[in-house]
Amino acid sequence: MIADALRLIECESPSSDLSALADCAGLVAGLGERLLGAAPERIQVDGRTHLRWRSFDDGPRVLLLGHYDTVWPIGSLARHPATVRDGVLRGPGCVDMKAGLVLAMHALAGRPDRAGVELLITADEEIGSPTSRRLIEEDAAGCVAALVLEAAADDRGALKTARKGIAGYTIDVYGKAAHAGLNPELGVNASVELAHQIVAVAGLGNRDRGTTVTPTVLSGGTAANTVPARARLVIDVRVPDADEAERVDAALKSLRPVLPGARLEVTGGVNRPPMPPEASAGLHRRAIAVAGRLGQPAPAGVAVGGGSDGNFTAAIGVPTLDGLGAIGGGAHADDEHVLVDTMDGRVALVAALIADLRSDS
């Protein structure tokens, strides 16, 4: 498993690089063919290749979900090489989620057959799954469970039993240019207007409900001696439920300019619906029971702020359990890592959970 993980980590695959993604798709496909005894179905959408292995019968259907794209740009290996030292696997994308892909394949390879199970590995999860969402939802429909091999919630192997919904918005501000020295009063300063809007936007969060509304990227102006005619703000929104999503959406779209002559254009909306605790409750109980039979500690359940493709499967009513992948930490950060001695146990848990779900037939 470690050798397989190192090979995947060393094949850099940032979401934005179609050529790099194609190379990684080939590597993932080859790994799956070796372990599962069959080549995947390759589903290409807008230059991205999603990989699917499935063998359904009349029994319960289980979907395993993962992705091979990462947030790390080409060249990251120079600063963060793929290594194993003192029981820790490191490298860009190791815990999110190339080690998770290896775990999924080895768990599935250990079964007597692949009947009733689909493994779907996508190429765009890190950018919101624009080309794979429909595929995920269609394949999840009718399944008794979606098991997401994203990283565990902590270094003790906690499962992710709830996820916030994610929304993204952009506010474009339109003002009027003027010379900053000769006649600034004739202009409408889009950057000043944006400053007013940032304060308003930052006040829309609700700590008690767990809602965050975060101004992130901002830009404005074209020259040091010109009153800015354009400015832009990008906003990240995380919500625990649909009611909060609707509240924030309505508030953002009702923003009005403060400066006379300024104009606002607000675009965006929900990208990933919330994954509520009830979507995972039954599967979490089963995972605890399975872990007990394996002699493993009961995995805790944790609600997290990040999203995954599990948000989509939960939203269409499919029981979903997330965080079944590698145990470690530092996703998207310089200290990204996987604890090597946990991998065997994780494979055993996933394989046994699949068997337990299939036994309902």
C-alpha positions in Angstrom: 0.0 0.0 0.0 2.8 2.4 0.8 4.5 1.8 -2.5 1.2 2.4 -4.3 0.6 5.6 -2.4 4.1 6.9 -3.1 3.6 6.3 -6.8 0.3 8.3 -6.8 1.7 11.1 -4.8 4.7 11.4 -7.1 2.3 11.9 -10.0 1.3 15.5 -9.4 -2.3 16.2 -10.3 -3.6 19.8 -9.6 -7.2 20.3 -10.5 -6.4 23.0 -13.0 -3.9 21.1 -15.1 -5.7 18.8 -17.6 -2.5 17.3 -18.9 -1.3 16.4 -15.4 -4.7 15.0 -14.6 -4.6 12.8 -17.7 -1.3 11.4 -16.6 -2.6 10.7 -13.1 -5.8 9.1 -14.5 -3.7 6.6 -16.4 -1.7 5.8 -13.2 -4.8 5.3 -11.1 -6.4 3.2 -13.8 -3.4 1.0 -14.0 -3.3 0.6 -10.3 -6.9 -0.3 -10.2 -6.5 -2.8 -13.0 -3.7 -4.5 -11.2 -5.6 -4.7 -7.9 -9.1 -5.3 -9.1 -8.4 -7.4 -12.1 -10.3 -5.1 -14.5 -9.8 -1.8 -16.4 -12.1 1.0 -15.3 -14.7 2.7 -17.4 -13.2 6.1 -18.4 -15.8 8.9 -18.4 -14.6 12.1 -20.0 -16.3 15.4 -19.4 -14.8 18.7 -20.6 -11.3 17.2 -20.8 -11.4 15.5 -17.4 -11.4 11.7 -16.9 -13.4 10.1 -14.2 -12.8 6.4 -13.5 -15.5 3.9 -12.6 -15.3 0.2 -11.6 -18.6 -1.4 -10.9 -20.2 -4.9 -10.9 -23.8 -4.8 -9.8 -26.1 -7.7 -9.0 -29.6 -8.0 -7.4 -28.3 -7.3 -3.9 -27.7 -4.0 -2.1 -25.4 -1.6 -4.0 -22.6 0.3 -2.3 -20.8 3.3 -3.7 -17.2 4.1 -2.8 -16.2 7.7 -3.6 -12.8 9.3 -4.1 -10.9 11.8 -6.2 -7.4 12.0 -7.6 -7.1 15.8 -8.1 -5.3 17.9 -5.5 -4.8 21.5 -4.5 -1.0 21.3 -5.0 0.5 23.0 -8.1 3.1 21.3 -10.3 6.5 21.5 -8.7 5.3 21.0 -5.1 7.2 17.8 -4.9 10.5 19.8 -5.0 9.5 21.4 -1.6 7.5 18.4 -0.2 8.9 15.2 -1.6 7.0 11.9 -1.2 8.7 10.2 1.7 8.2 7.6 4.5 10.1 8.3 7.6 9.5 7.2 11.2 6.2 5.7 10.3 4.9 8.9 8.6 4.0 9.1 4.9 4.4 12.7 3.5 3.9 14.4 0.2 1.4 16.7 -1.5 -2.0 15.2 -1.6 -1.0 12.2 0.5 -3.9 12.4 3.0 -6.2 14.3 0.6 -6.6 11.9 -0.8 -4.2 9.6 -2.7 -3.7 7.3 0.3 -7.5 7.1 0.5 -7.6 5.8 -3.1 -5.1 3.1 -2.3 -7.1 2.1 0.8 -10.3 1.9 -1.2 -8.7 -0.3 -3.9 -7.0 -2.6 -1.4 -10.3 -2.9 0.6 -12.2 -3.9 -2.5 -9.4 -6.1 -3.8 -9.6 -8.1 -0.6 -13.2 -9.1 -1.2 -14.0 -12.5 -2.9 -15.6 -10.5 -5.7 -16.6 -6.9 -6.5 -20.4 -7.7 -6.8 -22.6 -4.9 -5.7 -19.9 -2.4 -5.3 -18.9 0.7 -7.4 -15.7 2.6 -7.0 -15.9 6.0 -8.6 -12.8 8.2 -8.7 -13.2 11.7 -10.0 -10.9 14.5 -11.3 -12.4 17.7 -10.0 -13.5 17.4 -6.3 -11.1 20.1 -5.1 -12.8 22.7 -7.4 -16.4 21.8 -6.5 -16.9 18.8 -8.8 -18.3 20.8 -11.7 -18.0 18.0 -14.2 -18.6 15.0 -11.9 -21.5 16.1 -9.7 -24.2 14.8 -12.1 -22.3 11.5 -12.4 -21.9 11.1 -8.7 -25.6 11.8 -8.1 -26.7 9.4 -10.9 -24.5 6.6 -9.6 -25.4 7.1 -6.0 -29.1 6.9 -6.7 -30.4 3.5 -5.6 -27.4 2.7 -3.4 -27.9 1.6 0.2 -24.7 3.6 1.1 -22.1 6.0 -0.1 -18.8 5.5 1.6 -16.4 8.4 1.1 -12.7 7.7 1.4 -11.7 11.3 2.3 -9.3 11.6 5.1 -10.3 10.8 8.7 -11.3 13.8 10.8 -8.3 13.4 13.2 -5.3 11.3 14.0 -7.5 8.9 15.9 -9.5 7.9 12.9 -12.7 9.8 13.6 -15.3 9.6 10.9 -17.0 12.7 9.3 -20.6 12.4 10.1 -21.8 15.9 9.1 -20.4 18.5 6.8 -21.4 22.1 6.3 -22.8 23.3 3.0 -20.6 25.5 0.9 -21.5 28.5 -1.2 -19.4 31.0 -3.1 -20.3 34.5 -4.2 -18.7 37.4 -6.0 -19.6 41.0 -5.6 -18.6 43.2 -8.6 -18.7 46.9 -7.9 -19.0 49.4 -10.7 -18.1 53.0 -10.1 -16.7 55.8 -12.3 -13.1 56.6 -13.1 -11.6 60.0 -12.7 -8.1 61.5 -12.3 -7.0 61.1 -8.7 -5.2 64.4 -8.6 -7.1 66.7 -10.9 -10.7 65.9 -10.2 -11.3 62.9 -7.9 -14.7 64.3 -6.9 -16.0 63.5 -10.4 -15.4 59.8 -9.9 -17.2 57.1 -7.9 -14.6 55.1 -6.1 -15.4 51.4 -6.5 -12.8 50.4 -3.9 -14.3 52.6 -1.2 -17.7 51.1 -2.0 -16.2 47.7 -1.8 -14.8 48.5 1.7 -18.3 49.3 2.9 -19.6 46.0 1.4 -16.8 44.0 3.1 -17.9 45.2 6.5 -21.5 44.3 5.7 -20.6 40.9 4.4 -18.4 40.0 7.3 -21.3 40.7 9.7 -23.5 38.0 8.1 -22.0 35.0 9.9 -23.6 33.4 12.9 -21.2 31.9 15.4 -24.0 30.2 17.4 -25.3 28.4 14.3 -21.9 27.7 12.9 -22.3 29.8 9.8 -19.3 31.5 8.5 -19.3 34.3 5.8 -15.7 35.1 4.9 -14.5 37.8 2.5 -11.5 36.2 0.8 -10.1 37.6 -2.5 -10.5 41.3 -3.3 -9.2 43.5 -6.1 -9.8 47.0 -7.4 -8.4 49.8 -9.5 -6.2 50.0 -12.5 -3.6 52.7 -11.8 -2.2 54.6 -8.8 -3.5 58.0 -10.1 -7.0 56.9 -11.1 -10.2 56.7 -9.1 -11.1 53.0 -9.4 -14.1 52.3 -11.6 -14.2 48.5 -10.8 -13.6 46.4 -7.7 -14.4 42.8 -6.9 -14.9 40.7 -3.7 -15.0 36.9 -3.5 -16.8 35.4 -0.5 -16.7 31.9 1.0 -19.8 30.8 2.9 -20.2 27.7 5.1 -23.6 26.8 6.5 -24.9 24.0 8.7 -28.3 23.7 7.1 -30.6 24.9 4.3 -32.2 27.6 6.4 -28.9 29.3 7.0 -28.0 29.0 3.3 -31.3 30.7 2.3 -30.7 33.5 4.9 -27.2 34.3 3.8 -28.2 34.1 0.1 -31.0 36.5 0.6 -28.9 38.9 2.6 -26.1 39.0 0.0 -28.4 39.5 -2.9 -30.2 42.3 -1.1 -27.0 44.4 -0.6 -27.3 47.9 -1.8 -24.5 50.5 -2.6 -23.6 53.1 -0.1 -22.0 55.7 -2.4 -24.2 57.6 -4.8 -23.6 56.4 -8.4 -22.1 53.1 -7.4 -23.6 49.8 -8.6 -23.4 46.3 -7.3 -23.7 43.0 -9.0 -23.9 39.9 -6.8 -23.5 36.4 -8.3 -23.1 32.9 -7.0 -24.9 30.5 -4.7 -24.7 27.1 -3.1 -22.1 24.7 -4.5 -22.4 21.9 -2.0 -25.6 21.4 0.1 -25.1 20.5 3.7 -24.6 16.9 4.8 -26.7 16.7 7.9 -25.9 14.3 10.8 -29.0 12.1 10.1 -27.5 11.2 6.7 -24.7 9.3 8.4 -26.3 8.2 11.7 -27.2 4.7 10.7 -23.9 4.0 8.9 -21.9 5.4 11.8 -23.6 2.9 14.2 -22.8 0.1 11.8 -19.2 1.2 11.5 -18.9 1.2 15.3 -20.3 -2.3 15.4 -18.0 -3.5 12.6 -15.0 -1.9 14.4 -15.9 -3.8 17.6 -16.0 -7.1 15.8 -12.5 -6.3 14.3 -11.2 -5.4 17.8 -10.8 -1.8 16.8 -11.8 1.2 18.9 -15.2 2.7 18.2 -14.6 5.5 15.6 -15.9 8.8 16.8 -18.2 11.0 14.6 -17.2 14.6 14.0 -19.0 17.4 12.2 -16.6 19.4 9.9 -16.6 22.6 8.0 -15.1 21.3 4.7 -17.2 19.8 2.0 -16.8 16.7 -0.1 -18.7 14.7 -2.7 -20.5 13.1 0.2 -22.5 16.3 0.4 -24.1 15.5 -2.9 -24.9 11.9 -2.1 -26.5 12.9 1.2 -28.5 15.6 -0.4 -30.3 13.1 -2.7 -31.2 10.9 0.3 -28.5 8.3 0.1 -27.0 7.3 3.5 -23.5 8.6 3.5 -20.5 8.1 5.7 -17.4 10.2 5.2 -13.8 10.2 6.5 -13.2 6.5 5.9 -9.9 7.2 4.2 -6.3 7.7 5.5 -5.6 8.7 9.1 -3.2 11.6 9.5 -3.6 15.4 9.1 -2.4 18.6 7.5 -4.6 18.4 4.4 -3.8 21.3 2.0 -0.9 22.3 4.3 2.9 21.9 4.5 2.6 19.2 7.1 0.2 17.0 5.2 0.8 13.4 6.3 -0.5 9.9 6.8 0.2 7.6 9.8 1.4 4.4 8.1 0.6 2.0 10.9 -3.1 2.8 10.7 -3.5 1.8 7.1 -4.1 -1.9 7.6 -6.8 -1.3 10.1 -8.5 1.2 7.9 -8.6 -1.2 5.0 -10.0 -3.9 7.3 -12.7 -1.5 8.5 -13.8 -0.4 5.0 -13.8 -4.0 3.7 -15.8 -5.3 6.7 -18.3 -2.4 6.4 -18.9 -3.2 2.7 -19.5 -6.9 3.6 -21.9 -5.9 6.4 -23.9 -3.7 4.1 -24.0 -6.4 1.4 -25.2 -8.9 4.0 -28.6 -7.2 4.1 -29.5 -8.9 0.8 
